[in-house]
Amino acid sequence: EVQLVESGGGSVQAGGSLKLACEASGYTLSNCVAWFRQVPGKARTGVGVILHEAGPTYYVDSVKGRFTISLDNAKNTAYLQLDSLKPEDTAMYYCAALPAPVSGGYCLTIWKNVGAFNYWGQGTQVTVSS
């Protein structure tokens, strides 16, 4: 059974940092791993993606320079480092993955598409207070 389990969420003040983890089991997490976030009443939206352990990474403009995605193949875990957090970053954060490796070009085409991903974690809540 494939499972993605997120952890690391919490409550911080604006300007603070958190590091989220997405650990996979029953599956090798090695390619095209994305992070999304969702606030109540709104659609789930992409935050960023990593193509493979050595990168590259891509982010939406609102988090560029503040968020960093990494992937540790040995631990079968993806990470999302959140720095300089703002109240508008408050959301449930999810990791997402595909069942098989894909090309970098394909990953870049689909990574913001919620429907493109087969595997999802349960989410971890990030709350940023002003």
Helices and strands as residue ranges (DSSP letters): E 3-7, E 10-13, E 18-25, E 31-38, E 45-52, E 57-59, G 61-63, E 67-72, E 77-82, G 87-89, E 91-97, H 104-110, G 114-116, E 119-120, E 124-129
